[in-house]
Each structure stands twice: as C-alpha cells, then as structure tokens.
C-alpha cells in the first residue's frame, strides 16, 4: 500500500500538471461512469493529500476523493512537468517509481543504470507510462494519443498533453465540500498538512491515553495519517520501542520523538521518492540505498537477517493482518 509520502508526491504531480486546466474524464472500465460524467470538462482547482488519501477539487463545488488502498495505482503518460518547488530546492524530483537523488556532484543511478537527475526533466515527453504507486515499473511505450487504456482503468483524467489512469483503488468517489471536511476530520494529523506543533500535541494526547499497542496505533489513520507498514517498523526501531507496548505505557518523551521522527522521514520521502530510513550513509552506501530497498531500511523486510546494530535475528510476526518486523533485542 502506498504510504503518505507517495500520495503527497502524486498530489503534487496533479497540482503541477492538472490544476488550472479543464479535464476530460471517463471510466474506460465503466465502474465509475456516473462519477466521471459529473466532473467531465470541469477545471481542476486544487489537489491535496492528507495521509494516504487524495482530494482533487473541480469547479462547481465537486471533489474527487481517492484512496489507493492495497492495490491502487496511478499511471501517468504524456508531457509531465516536475514540481518546481522541490526541483529548485533539492535538485531532484522524480515519480514514485524512479529512484535517485543528488549527492553534490555525485551522480546516482538506479538498479537499471538510469541517472535520475538527467532523465527527469520539466517538461518532457514520456514515451513510456510512469506509474505512481509503490514498487512499480514503467509500462510499455504507446505512441497513440491519448494512450490506449491498459487493464481495468477505473478513471481517466485527460488534458491536452497529460493522461492519468487510475486502477484498483479502495475508494474513488465524488464528494461535496462538506463530505470532504467530514472525511478529513476522521483522519489523524499529517505533518505536511497540519500545524506541526499542534499536531504533535494531538498525537501525543491520543497515544498516551490508549491501551492499544503502539505498533497498531501507528497504523491507525485516525491516530496519525500516512504511516504504513514500512514506516511503522522503521520508526519503532529507530526509537527503540517494543511494538507491543501499549500507547499509554510509552513515555511521553518517546511518543514526542516518534512524532518528530515521522515529520523528518515523511519530508525525506516526499523529496526523494523513497522511504529512506537509515541515517549517516556515505556516498556509496547512500547510492546503494537509493537504488535498492533492502539497503535503505533497518528492519523492514529483513526477517531472519541479523540486526544491523546488535546482530540479533530480525523477527517478523503478524499484527492485525500485516507483517510486523522488529528486533527483539534493540526493541526489548
């Protein structure tokens, strides 16, 4: 499931390429035909993400709410302009599936040997589709415009030069402004949306009164928005917290540290497009980590492998239907 950093990046992609433009909408699959018809031809006014959900505003007080869930993905094709705020500040901005960042004058290549700094431009004509979700790769090139729908496309958003296809979402619905407010009110704080200090107090207050295990609370989108399985495991390891400790038994200073670490890791994820959770890596190690997921995490996806700190075998267990990775020594 895409975690918060991916959804924020997708929202920025829409803000850069769709906001201020009239959008033709359709449902090639047919399952969202009525909803698509309601916003067809309308101008997109805003694009925002809150946690794992995205909200696209159209003229006429209509909003499109999308939650990708476990299997959803956006595929972009055509001319795709880079978000200039990130590109100018950090020298990098890529689609979720494209890897790489800059290290001063050091070029960073992904596993396929692609230099992300030169291959990601603004604007550019993308002959291959660019998939916006987790752990996905580009789709075959398609010279036809607009591109032929591939698979079960729930919704297509089309401008004169850019195409976005949505497949397999958990939620895809048209909402009124009041419904959007109600949907967001159910979500926990998001460091990129809410006042960070006020959000910290809200997070701490909720966690400290809950008997629920902290490992479950971090995955509860009503407690904090955007954290998924990867960030949950990594945040708890970085804080040295046993995932089975009840929220109310986690010291307040530790709960605050968890929040502040989430603020930091989320920003890194949005800037780089990767859930980079290891600190202090040198050039070569950083390059490997950006190119390969197995080199950028402390415990996630490392079941049975020695802990990078103490050497104890990393454990994987099931918690609320999701895999939980942790070190029984460092997080005792």
C-alpha angles and dihedrals in degrees: 000000000000110000127217098281092058094051092049090051091049091050089052089050089056093044091054099042107028113025111102093022133100109248128210110213133193141156108229089183091050097226093107099034096124094047093046091051091056093061100030111131095007124128117252108234104181144000122203139163128212112186108308095343129086128205123198117192121212130188113271095052093283125139132190113216117198129183111180095199119180099326108024124115141169119223118199127197136171128034108356120187120207120238100259096205092064096035094054096043099045108016091240143080124155140166115269095261095047115089134206143075136194128270101191104278094349115110116223121212129193125227091278093053096254118149103222094196093063099032096054109070139157117264108007139155109243110207090185124053118255114220117212108205138076124305097353135134136215119284123233117289117264120194094190117100120245090026118244111260112259117209125333104342108189095186136008122199112193135183125174091276109015132062128192121187123193121207133180102355123171089221132020115160145141114245139185120235090259091053091051091052090050092048093051092045089063092058128088122240120298116205091217094050109032132056100277097221095046090045091053091055091048092049094047093048093052097044095045094057098046124097088199118111113268089233089063096040092058089057093048106101090203089062100042129354126235105015115128136171097294098047091042093058094042097046092051093048093048089052094044091235125153105235091221095059111113115247094243090055095054108099113252092239089056093049089052090048090053091053094047091048089051090052089054098043093046091054091049090050093052093047098046102026090232134098092239106179103160119091133207099029117160123227098278094041092047091050091052091047093052091050099043127039093209090064098051104057135072100212111348113115091001101110110162094007120116117268109257089230109036105011096239114141112263112242127219119199136164118256119177091338095308131100114256118201120195146144112247090204105044090038098038 
